[in-house]
Amino acid sequence: MRKYLLNSGVLGSIFSGWSLLQSTKDSPRDWRLALLWLGWLSSVALSIGVVAQDAETKRRIAAGEIDEKDAKPSKAEKKAAKSRKVTLSI
């Protein structure tokens, strides 16, 4: 549980949820608000998924199922992931 609560991605999504909750009080109820909440839920789910995947990778390395160098992405994989990164601005 501690690995989830102390992860910066999870903390960021929780604090953004607090900000979204505060803005929900004053904003009109329309489709844009629903999309904001949907986006927030997906960011929480993704950040929790990343923590779970990282924990599973660490467990597999400790158990000797995979090699540590195989678990780390190569420079080409990092570059490809960075090029796929999409930013959303509202």
HELIX and SHEET records of a PDB file:
HELIX    1   1 ARG A    2  LEU A    5  1                                   4    
HELIX    2   2 SER A    8  ASP A   26  1                                  19    
HELIX    3   3 TRP A   31  ALA A   63  1                                  33    
HELIX    4   4 GLU A   68  ALA A   71  1                                   4    
HELIX    5   5 LYS A   75  ARG A   84  1                                  10    
END                                                                             
